[in-house]
């Protein structure tokens, strides 16, 4: 699973590090696929530089993976990259259009959809015919995973207009079980053909990863994925869209359009955060400024008040802390230190928030290969083990 020679590849599409499987970015969440059900045969639509392959195989080392990409040059480069650095990672590649590939008769236990046209959604991904083909390509008892990029959790991504809202409207009627895990501006959507929830201690969860020799950080991330899957949120159209939402307007899908939609929603979200800061007795005057995130005495009580009320903006602090880290800014390292200190008590007081948002983003900071190792990493790994073992 690891490279014998140094490797660090950081692009807009993929982050790869030779000394770790999980790097703190969204493809890490594809490890939940083999935890949700059978994964003997896996189809990955959208290869990129192969960022999703090792997370999948860490959870299910014996999977037979077929990776599909439209760009023959990308396939050639990725195969050469893996031959040099990860020669034990076995996968088949096909150069084909993802929108048509699933028209064949073959069915898979797990289908992973990670397809983008540049940095935008291709047209076919937001249409019902494509998702009916996906549904037909998943074997009975199988799973589909989708990387749905767009708006972050604290800005209500399932409310219109957003690509996640459109996808929820398309997918929920086709799949008895539709749930998601958030990772900053991405969602990993888990689609299964059974209505049964996935318990934290499933047989799949106990067996997954057996045979893969992982580092302590990678082991902690994989263990948390089992718990995250068991507590994933419903992928359903929001029942109470925010004021000003336009369900019938154009769907933002490019980075520029989505940034504009974020800016439109931002003032209302900040107003709600200020109200919760006041309720918690924290300094509400710093909300909306960088000082809010730097001042632990303001950010912590406000965030916990938001979490207590189940408000989406409880994801704001974890998201900003991790996002800044991936931009090379380590000034919110105190956030990871706080979670390392309090994870076990937070698991009792705010279990959903800790599992879905707070702990995953702290672990993302710890796994991030772009910054030096944090002094609190080992404590965080121990707390993560304690939380996952107790659940």
C-alpha beads as a LAMMPS data file, in Angstrom:
LAMMPS data file: protein, C-alpha beads

391 atoms
390 bonds

1 atom types
1 bond types

-500.0 500.0 xlo xhi
-500.0 500.0 ylo yhi
-500.0 500.0 zlo zhi

Masses

1 110.0

Atoms # bond

1 1 1 0.000 0.000 0.000
2 1 1 2.996 2.301 0.464
3 1 1 5.753 3.532 -1.821
4 1 1 9.379 2.527 -1.240
5 1 1 10.470 5.844 -2.778
6 1 1 9.242 9.344 -1.874
7 1 1 6.047 10.497 -3.579
8 1 1 3.900 13.582 -3.077
9 1 1 1.542 14.502 -5.914
10 1 1 -0.781 17.446 -5.346
11 1 1 -3.118 18.552 -8.142
12 1 1 -6.627 20.013 -8.295
13 1 1 -7.890 16.478 -9.051
14 1 1 -5.761 14.221 -6.855
15 1 1 -3.583 14.249 -3.741
16 1 1 -1.280 11.229 -3.414
17 1 1 1.407 10.510 -0.822
18 1 1 3.641 7.490 -0.835
19 1 1 3.787 7.136 2.942
20 1 1 0.018 7.175 3.596
21 1 1 -3.169 5.838 2.030
22 1 1 -5.546 8.420 3.465
23 1 1 -4.530 12.041 2.874
24 1 1 -7.500 13.940 4.356
25 1 1 -9.307 14.649 1.087
26 1 1 -12.649 13.440 -0.247
27 1 1 -11.465 10.243 -2.030
28 1 1 -10.580 8.862 1.422
29 1 1 -14.321 8.394 1.931
30 1 1 -14.523 5.859 -0.887
31 1 1 -13.300 3.324 1.683
32 1 1 -16.919 3.209 2.897
33 1 1 -17.937 1.353 -0.288
34 1 1 -16.557 -2.038 0.777
35 1 1 -17.896 -1.421 4.299
36 1 1 -21.455 -1.006 3.001
37 1 1 -21.686 -4.321 1.186
38 1 1 -19.922 -6.770 -1.131
39 1 1 -17.003 -5.387 -3.129
40 1 1 -15.521 -8.333 -4.981
41 1 1 -15.977 -6.451 -8.257
42 1 1 -15.581 -2.669 -8.378
43 1 1 -16.020 -0.199 -11.233
44 1 1 -14.500 3.280 -10.811
45 1 1 -15.779 5.878 -13.273
46 1 1 -13.165 8.646 -13.347
47 1 1 -9.593 7.493 -12.672
48 1 1 -7.703 10.781 -12.464
49 1 1 -4.301 10.004 -10.928
50 1 1 -5.773 7.100 -8.972
51 1 1 -6.507 8.858 -5.699
52 1 1 -9.503 6.625 -4.965
53 1 1 -7.842 3.267 -5.623
54 1 1 -5.816 2.715 -2.455
55 1 1 -8.595 3.862 -0.073
56 1 1 -10.890 1.327 -1.747
57 1 1 -8.309 -1.440 -1.550
58 1 1 -7.355 -0.600 2.033
59 1 1 -10.916 -1.497 2.985
60 1 1 -11.117 -4.494 0.627
61 1 1 -7.673 -5.759 -0.483
62 1 1 -9.110 -8.539 -2.630
63 1 1 -11.373 -6.375 -4.806
64 1 1 -11.055 -6.631 -8.591
65 1 1 -11.097 -3.021 -9.763
66 1 1 -11.933 -1.737 -13.248
67 1 1 -11.082 1.963 -13.628
68 1 1 -12.629 3.901 -16.539
69 1 1 -11.372 7.217 -17.883
70 1 1 -11.983 9.109 -21.122
71 1 1 -8.419 10.466 -21.347
72 1 1 -5.919 7.879 -22.656
73 1 1 -2.976 10.035 -21.567
74 1 1 -4.295 10.113 -17.999
75 1 1 -4.648 6.330 -18.004
76 1 1 -1.087 5.895 -19.310
77 1 1 0.418 8.281 -16.741
78 1 1 -1.519 6.769 -13.846
79 1 1 -0.586 3.215 -14.736
80 1 1 3.094 4.234 -14.934
81 1 1 2.814 6.081 -11.610
82 1 1 1.358 3.042 -9.855
83 1 1 3.852 0.627 -11.473
84 1 1 6.702 2.679 -10.049
85 1 1 5.342 3.532 -6.603
86 1 1 2.587 1.019 -5.799
87 1 1 3.412 -2.099 -7.831
88 1 1 1.264 -4.275 -5.576
89 1 1 -1.884 -2.286 -6.390
90 1 1 -3.683 -4.259 -9.060
91 1 1 -6.388 -2.715 -11.238
92 1 1 -7.669 -2.915 -14.801
93 1 1 -8.084 0.233 -16.900
94 1 1 -10.481 1.004 -19.733
95 1 1 -10.423 4.108 -21.946
96 1 1 -14.089 4.924 -22.446
97 1 1 -16.803 7.531 -21.933
98 1 1 -18.242 7.050 -18.454
99 1 1 -21.699 8.096 -19.644
100 1 1 -21.888 5.062 -21.948
101 1 1 -19.612 2.488 -20.313
102 1 1 -22.313 1.088 -18.024
103 1 1 -24.538 0.233 -20.993
104 1 1 -22.778 -3.140 -21.146
105 1 1 -24.166 -6.289 -19.574
106 1 1 -21.574 -6.569 -16.772
107 1 1 -22.710 -5.814 -13.218
108 1 1 -20.550 -4.808 -10.256
109 1 1 -20.807 -5.111 -6.493
110 1 1 -19.620 -1.511 -6.165
111 1 1 -19.757 1.351 -8.674
112 1 1 -17.846 4.561 -7.853
113 1 1 -18.723 7.737 -9.759
114 1 1 -16.004 10.407 -9.604
115 1 1 -16.446 12.079 -12.987
116 1 1 -15.851 15.739 -13.776
117 1 1 -15.426 17.798 -16.944
118 1 1 -12.487 19.909 -15.858
119 1 1 -13.709 21.300 -12.532
120 1 1 -17.392 21.187 -13.431
121 1 1 -20.140 18.581 -13.609
122 1 1 -20.570 16.958 -17.033
123 1 1 -24.126 17.352 -18.326
124 1 1 -24.992 13.641 -18.184
125 1 1 -24.268 13.399 -14.446
126 1 1 -27.319 15.524 -13.628
127 1 1 -29.751 13.476 -15.730
128 1 1 -32.012 10.552 -14.834
129 1 1 -31.014 8.237 -17.758
130 1 1 -27.418 8.058 -16.528
131 1 1 -28.493 7.129 -13.009
132 1 1 -30.825 4.458 -14.318
133 1 1 -27.802 2.935 -16.088
134 1 1 -25.866 3.073 -12.823
135 1 1 -28.765 1.394 -11.023
136 1 1 -28.788 -1.369 -13.601
137 1 1 -25.022 -1.886 -13.350
138 1 1 -25.044 -2.485 -9.579
139 1 1 -25.461 -6.148 -8.656
140 1 1 -28.158 -7.159 -6.134
141 1 1 -27.053 -6.189 -2.635
142 1 1 -24.452 -3.834 -4.107
143 1 1 -23.556 -0.191 -3.603
144 1 1 -22.913 2.946 -5.647
145 1 1 -20.771 5.821 -4.403
146 1 1 -20.840 9.348 -5.806
147 1 1 -18.452 12.228 -5.251
148 1 1 -20.883 15.180 -5.242
149 1 1 -19.010 18.476 -5.145
150 1 1 -20.620 21.865 -4.569
151 1 1 -21.655 23.659 -1.375
152 1 1 -20.321 22.884 2.124
153 1 1 -22.468 21.481 4.911
154 1 1 -22.775 24.782 6.798
155 1 1 -24.443 26.385 3.749
156 1 1 -27.243 23.786 3.417
157 1 1 -26.106 22.048 0.202
158 1 1 -29.332 20.053 -0.158
159 1 1 -31.381 23.244 -0.482
160 1 1 -31.804 24.718 -3.986
161 1 1 -30.142 25.872 -6.089
162 1 1 -27.216 23.444 -5.899
163 1 1 -26.005 20.360 -7.766
164 1 1 -26.385 18.313 -4.583
165 1 1 -30.074 19.291 -4.446
166 1 1 -30.596 18.168 -8.046
167 1 1 -28.789 14.885 -7.408
168 1 1 -30.819 14.199 -4.268
169 1 1 -34.006 14.683 -6.272
170 1 1 -32.773 12.265 -8.941
171 1 1 -31.326 9.567 -6.720
172 1 1 -33.666 9.234 -3.761
173 1 1 -36.508 7.774 -5.874
174 1 1 -34.149 5.237 -7.492
175 1 1 -32.446 3.901 -4.375
176 1 1 -34.114 2.632 -1.182
177 1 1 -31.078 3.775 0.827
178 1 1 -29.466 7.146 0.014
179 1 1 -27.110 8.695 2.571
180 1 1 -24.034 10.920 2.545
181 1 1 -20.803 11.768 4.323
182 1 1 -19.494 15.339 4.131
183 1 1 -15.918 16.400 3.453
184 1 1 -15.778 20.193 3.287
185 1 1 -17.268 21.052 -0.157
186 1 1 -17.752 17.443 -1.194
187 1 1 -20.230 14.739 -0.277
188 1 1 -19.685 11.024 -0.672
189 1 1 -23.178 9.759 -1.450
190 1 1 -23.810 6.119 -0.522
191 1 1 -26.547 4.410 -2.547
192 1 1 -27.728 0.893 -1.665
193 1 1 -30.566 -1.283 -2.900
194 1 1 -31.755 -2.162 0.605
195 1 1 -33.564 -0.049 3.166
196 1 1 -31.590 -1.574 6.029
197 1 1 -29.218 0.751 7.834
198 1 1 -25.558 -0.254 8.147
199 1 1 -24.769 -0.905 11.828
200 1 1 -21.375 0.170 13.172
201 1 1 -20.360 -3.405 13.965
202 1 1 -21.314 -5.148 10.725
203 1 1 -19.440 -8.229 9.536
204 1 1 -18.270 -6.221 6.531
205 1 1 -16.885 -3.607 8.881
206 1 1 -15.068 -6.231 10.940
207 1 1 -13.553 -7.954 7.908
208 1 1 -12.696 -4.894 5.830
209 1 1 -9.047 -4.029 5.832
210 1 1 -7.967 -7.540 6.901
211 1 1 -4.800 -8.322 4.962
212 1 1 -3.907 -4.650 4.403
213 1 1 -1.025 -3.553 6.617
214 1 1 -1.750 0.065 7.446
215 1 1 -0.013 2.818 9.396
216 1 1 -1.578 3.986 12.705
217 1 1 -3.083 7.065 11.052
218 1 1 -4.517 5.044 8.177
219 1 1 -5.932 2.493 10.640
220 1 1 -7.633 5.281 12.599
221 1 1 -9.186 6.810 9.474
222 1 1 -10.482 3.432 8.291
223 1 1 -11.926 2.628 11.728
224 1 1 -13.738 5.964 11.795
225 1 1 -15.162 5.335 8.310
226 1 1 -17.108 2.361 9.710
227 1 1 -18.703 4.600 12.325
228 1 1 -19.331 7.421 9.840
229 1 1 -21.131 5.015 7.522
230 1 1 -23.371 3.832 10.345
231 1 1 -24.283 7.465 11.143
232 1 1 -24.412 8.903 7.629
233 1 1 -27.063 11.565 7.019
234 1 1 -30.036 11.078 4.683
235 1 1 -29.434 12.291 1.144
236 1 1 -32.847 13.886 0.677
237 1 1 -34.100 17.176 -0.715
238 1 1 -34.330 19.733 2.080
239 1 1 -37.853 20.204 3.388
240 1 1 -37.207 23.804 4.466
241 1 1 -35.110 25.603 1.813
242 1 1 -33.589 28.930 2.921
243 1 1 -35.201 32.217 2.028
244 1 1 -34.329 33.277 -1.498
245 1 1 -33.698 29.721 -2.710
246 1 1 -34.808 29.175 -6.303
247 1 1 -35.676 25.556 -7.044
248 1 1 -36.432 26.370 -10.672
249 1 1 -33.397 28.511 -11.483
250 1 1 -30.162 27.556 -13.203
251 1 1 -28.123 24.977 -11.308
252 1 1 -24.679 26.289 -10.305
253 1 1 -22.096 23.736 -11.399
254 1 1 -18.851 25.559 -12.240
255 1 1 -16.457 26.765 -9.501
256 1 1 -17.364 30.384 -10.258
257 1 1 -21.111 29.742 -10.089
258 1 1 -20.814 27.766 -6.867
259 1 1 -18.616 30.411 -5.247
260 1 1 -21.266 33.002 -6.134
261 1 1 -23.984 30.850 -4.548
262 1 1 -21.852 30.451 -1.428
263 1 1 -21.478 34.221 -1.221
264 1 1 -25.248 34.631 -1.523
265 1 1 -25.908 32.263 1.371
266 1 1 -23.068 33.454 3.580
267 1 1 -24.726 36.470 5.304
268 1 1 -27.750 34.471 6.475
269 1 1 -25.492 31.735 7.841
270 1 1 -23.332 34.258 9.721
271 1 1 -26.439 35.840 11.216
272 1 1 -27.451 32.454 12.616
273 1 1 -23.933 31.856 13.977
274 1 1 -24.004 35.227 15.748
275 1 1 -27.328 34.361 17.367
276 1 1 -25.890 31.092 18.660
277 1 1 -22.735 32.862 19.889
278 1 1 -24.901 35.197 21.931
279 1 1 -26.890 32.254 23.303
280 1 1 -23.625 30.604 24.356
281 1 1 -22.330 33.771 26.019
282 1 1 -19.485 34.116 23.512
283 1 1 -18.307 37.290 21.784
284 1 1 -20.630 37.537 18.770
285 1 1 -18.899 40.656 17.435
286 1 1 -16.011 38.603 15.994
287 1 1 -18.251 36.247 13.992
288 1 1 -17.528 36.760 10.309
289 1 1 -13.909 37.726 10.910
290 1 1 -10.714 35.660 11.041
291 1 1 -10.498 36.438 14.751
292 1 1 -13.514 34.225 15.424
293 1 1 -11.605 31.141 14.268
294 1 1 -8.403 32.133 16.051
295 1 1 -10.109 32.757 19.389
296 1 1 -10.850 29.388 20.943
297 1 1 -12.931 31.019 23.689
298 1 1 -15.312 32.361 21.029
299 1 1 -15.313 29.540 18.492
300 1 1 -15.716 26.563 20.842
301 1 1 -18.823 27.577 22.824
302 1 1 -20.492 28.906 19.677
303 1 1 -19.806 25.685 17.780
304 1 1 -21.015 23.509 20.646
305 1 1 -24.218 25.535 20.893
306 1 1 -24.775 25.027 17.159
307 1 1 -24.071 21.302 17.568
308 1 1 -26.460 21.054 20.523
309 1 1 -29.247 22.444 18.374
310 1 1 -28.320 20.292 15.364
311 1 1 -27.638 23.363 13.215
312 1 1 -25.741 22.874 9.910
313 1 1 -23.392 25.744 10.812
314 1 1 -21.837 23.499 13.477
315 1 1 -19.731 22.313 10.512
316 1 1 -18.265 25.789 9.958
317 1 1 -15.314 25.635 12.377
318 1 1 -14.194 22.085 11.460
319 1 1 -14.501 22.870 7.748
320 1 1 -12.524 26.114 7.963
321 1 1 -9.824 24.553 10.155
322 1 1 -9.218 21.702 7.722
323 1 1 -9.580 23.856 4.592
324 1 1 -6.967 26.329 5.839
325 1 1 -4.599 23.467 6.579
326 1 1 -4.845 22.240 3.005
327 1 1 -3.946 25.768 1.924
328 1 1 -0.791 25.580 4.056
329 1 1 -2.172 27.725 6.900
330 1 1 -1.603 25.987 10.256
331 1 1 -2.976 28.771 12.457
332 1 1 -6.021 26.707 13.455
333 1 1 -3.967 23.811 14.737
334 1 1 -5.622 24.422 18.097
335 1 1 -8.784 22.864 16.655
336 1 1 -7.141 19.458 16.252
337 1 1 -5.619 19.778 19.725
338 1 1 -9.091 20.485 21.164
339 1 1 -10.651 17.444 19.470
340 1 1 -7.709 15.314 20.639
341 1 1 -8.397 16.457 24.211
342 1 1 -12.179 16.187 24.227
343 1 1 -13.165 13.527 21.674
344 1 1 -14.430 11.010 24.231
345 1 1 -16.598 13.531 26.080
346 1 1 -17.846 15.003 22.801
347 1 1 -18.803 11.472 21.710
348 1 1 -21.207 11.395 24.647
349 1 1 -22.523 14.962 24.391
350 1 1 -22.583 15.452 20.590
351 1 1 -22.137 12.014 18.963
352 1 1 -23.591 12.875 15.535
353 1 1 -21.588 16.070 15.142
354 1 1 -18.365 14.450 16.331
355 1 1 -18.714 11.439 14.025
356 1 1 -19.976 13.207 10.920
357 1 1 -17.924 16.391 11.053
358 1 1 -15.617 17.246 13.961
359 1 1 -13.476 14.128 14.207
360 1 1 -13.205 13.470 10.438
361 1 1 -11.882 16.996 9.846
362 1 1 -9.406 16.748 12.724
363 1 1 -8.170 13.443 11.280
364 1 1 -8.000 15.083 7.848
365 1 1 -5.644 17.665 9.338
366 1 1 -3.540 14.887 10.871
367 1 1 -3.422 12.924 7.603
368 1 1 -2.620 15.973 5.457
369 1 1 0.822 15.404 3.852
370 1 1 1.223 19.080 2.939
371 1 1 2.014 20.267 6.498
372 1 1 4.435 19.063 9.207
373 1 1 3.189 16.500 11.717
374 1 1 1.147 18.030 14.512
375 1 1 2.189 17.596 18.159
376 1 1 -1.307 16.315 18.973
377 1 1 -1.525 13.646 16.256
378 1 1 -0.768 10.640 18.488
379 1 1 -3.279 11.783 21.095
380 1 1 -5.905 12.201 18.401
381 1 1 -5.270 8.680 17.105
382 1 1 -5.683 7.233 20.610
383 1 1 -8.923 9.168 21.161
384 1 1 -10.214 8.049 17.772
385 1 1 -9.508 4.422 18.672
386 1 1 -11.342 4.866 21.973
387 1 1 -14.379 6.465 20.272
388 1 1 -14.637 3.851 17.539
389 1 1 -14.108 0.949 19.956
390 1 1 -16.873 2.237 22.238
391 1 1 -19.446 2.658 19.450

Bonds

1 1 1 2
2 1 2 3
3 1 3 4
4 1 4 5
5 1 5 6
6 1 6 7
7 1 7 8
8 1 8 9
9 1 9 10
10 1 10 11
11 1 11 12
12 1 12 13
13 1 13 14
14 1 14 15
15 1 15 16
16 1 16 17
17 1 17 18
18 1 18 19
19 1 19 20
20 1 20 21
21 1 21 22
22 1 22 23
23 1 23 24
24 1 24 25
25 1 25 26
26 1 26 27
27 1 27 28
28 1 28 29
29 1 29 30
30 1 30 31
31 1 31 32
32 1 32 33
33 1 33 34
34 1 34 35
35 1 35 36
36 1 36 37
37 1 37 38
38 1 38 39
39 1 39 40
40 1 40 41
41 1 41 42
42 1 42 43
43 1 43 44
44 1 44 45
45 1 45 46
46 1 46 47
47 1 47 48
48 1 48 49
49 1 49 50
50 1 50 51
51 1 51 52
52 1 52 53
53 1 53 54
54 1 54 55
55 1 55 56
56 1 56 57
57 1 57 58
58 1 58 59
59 1 59 60
60 1 60 61
61 1 61 62
62 1 62 63
63 1 63 64
64 1 64 65
65 1 65 66
66 1 66 67
67 1 67 68
68 1 68 69
69 1 69 70
70 1 70 71
71 1 71 72
72 1 72 73
73 1 73 74
74 1 74 75
75 1 75 76
76 1 76 77
77 1 77 78
78 1 78 79
79 1 79 80
80 1 80 81
81 1 81 82
82 1 82 83
83 1 83 84
84 1 84 85
85 1 85 86
86 1 86 87
87 1 87 88
88 1 88 89
89 1 89 90
90 1 90 91
91 1 91 92
92 1 92 93
93 1 93 94
94 1 94 95
95 1 95 96
96 1 96 97
97 1 97 98
98 1 98 99
99 1 99 100
100 1 100 101
101 1 101 102
102 1 102 103
103 1 103 104
104 1 104 105
105 1 105 106
106 1 106 107
107 1 107 108
108 1 108 109
109 1 109 110
110 1 110 111
111 1 111 112
112 1 112 113
113 1 113 114
114 1 114 115
115 1 115 116
116 1 116 117
117 1 117 118
118 1 118 119
119 1 119 120
120 1 120 121
121 1 121 122
122 1 122 123
123 1 123 124
124 1 124 125
125 1 125 126
126 1 126 127
127 1 127 128
128 1 128 129
129 1 129 130
130 1 130 131
131 1 131 132
132 1 132 133
133 1 133 134
134 1 134 135
135 1 135 136
136 1 136 137
137 1 137 138
138 1 138 139
139 1 139 140
140 1 140 141
141 1 141 142
142 1 142 143
143 1 143 144
144 1 144 145
145 1 145 146
146 1 146 147
147 1 147 148
148 1 148 149
149 1 149 150
150 1 150 151
151 1 151 152
152 1 152 153
153 1 153 154
154 1 154 155
155 1 155 156
156 1 156 157
157 1 157 158
158 1 158 159
159 1 159 160
160 1 160 161
161 1 161 162
162 1 162 163
163 1 163 164
164 1 164 165
165 1 165 166
166 1 166 167
167 1 167 168
168 1 168 169
169 1 169 170
170 1 170 171
171 1 171 172
172 1 172 173
173 1 173 174
174 1 174 175
175 1 175 176
176 1 176 177
177 1 177 178
178 1 178 179
179 1 179 180
180 1 180 181
181 1 181 182
182 1 182 183
183 1 183 184
184 1 184 185
185 1 185 186
186 1 186 187
187 1 187 188
188 1 188 189
189 1 189 190
190 1 190 191
191 1 191 192
192 1 192 193
193 1 193 194
194 1 194 195
195 1 195 196
196 1 196 197
197 1 197 198
198 1 198 199
199 1 199 200
200 1 200 201
201 1 201 202
202 1 202 203
203 1 203 204
204 1 204 205
205 1 205 206
206 1 206 207
207 1 207 208
208 1 208 209
209 1 209 210
210 1 210 211
211 1 211 212
212 1 212 213
213 1 213 214
214 1 214 215
215 1 215 216
216 1 216 217
217 1 217 218
218 1 218 219
219 1 219 220
220 1 220 221
221 1 221 222
222 1 222 223
223 1 223 224
224 1 224 225
225 1 225 226
226 1 226 227
227 1 227 228
228 1 228 229
229 1 229 230
230 1 230 231
231 1 231 232
232 1 232 233
233 1 233 234
234 1 234 235
235 1 235 236
236 1 236 237
237 1 237 238
238 1 238 239
239 1 239 240
240 1 240 241
241 1 241 242
242 1 242 243
243 1 243 244
244 1 244 245
245 1 245 246
246 1 246 247
247 1 247 248
248 1 248 249
249 1 249 250
250 1 250 251
251 1 251 252
252 1 252 253
253 1 253 254
254 1 254 255
255 1 255 256
256 1 256 257
257 1 257 258
258 1 258 259
259 1 259 260
260 1 260 261
261 1 261 262
262 1 262 263
263 1 263 264
264 1 264 265
265 1 265 266
266 1 266 267
267 1 267 268
268 1 268 269
269 1 269 270
270 1 270 271
271 1 271 272
272 1 272 273
273 1 273 274
274 1 274 275
275 1 275 276
276 1 276 277
277 1 277 278
278 1 278 279
279 1 279 280
280 1 280 281
281 1 281 282
282 1 282 283
283 1 283 284
284 1 284 285
285 1 285 286
286 1 286 287
287 1 287 288
288 1 288 289
289 1 289 290
290 1 290 291
291 1 291 292
292 1 292 293
293 1 293 294
294 1 294 295
295 1 295 296
296 1 296 297
297 1 297 298
298 1 298 299
299 1 299 300
300 1 300 301
301 1 301 302
302 1 302 303
303 1 303 304
304 1 304 305
305 1 305 306
306 1 306 307
307 1 307 308
308 1 308 309
309 1 309 310
310 1 310 311
311 1 311 312
312 1 312 313
313 1 313 314
314 1 314 315
315 1 315 316
316 1 316 317
317 1 317 318
318 1 318 319
319 1 319 320
320 1 320 321
321 1 321 322
322 1 322 323
323 1 323 324
324 1 324 325
325 1 325 326
326 1 326 327
327 1 327 328
328 1 328 329
329 1 329 330
330 1 330 331
331 1 331 332
332 1 332 333
333 1 333 334
334 1 334 335
335 1 335 336
336 1 336 337
337 1 337 338
338 1 338 339
339 1 339 340
340 1 340 341
341 1 341 342
342 1 342 343
343 1 343 344
344 1 344 345
345 1 345 346
346 1 346 347
347 1 347 348
348 1 348 349
349 1 349 350
350 1 350 351
351 1 351 352
352 1 352 353
353 1 353 354
354 1 354 355
355 1 355 356
356 1 356 357
357 1 357 358
358 1 358 359
359 1 359 360
360 1 360 361
361 1 361 362
362 1 362 363
363 1 363 364
364 1 364 365
365 1 365 366
366 1 366 367
367 1 367 368
368 1 368 369
369 1 369 370
370 1 370 371
371 1 371 372
372 1 372 373
373 1 373 374
374 1 374 375
375 1 375 376
376 1 376 377
377 1 377 378
378 1 378 379
379 1 379 380
380 1 380 381
381 1 381 382
382 1 382 383
383 1 383 384
384 1 384 385
385 1 385 386
386 1 386 387
387 1 387 388
388 1 388 389
389 1 389 390
390 1 390 391
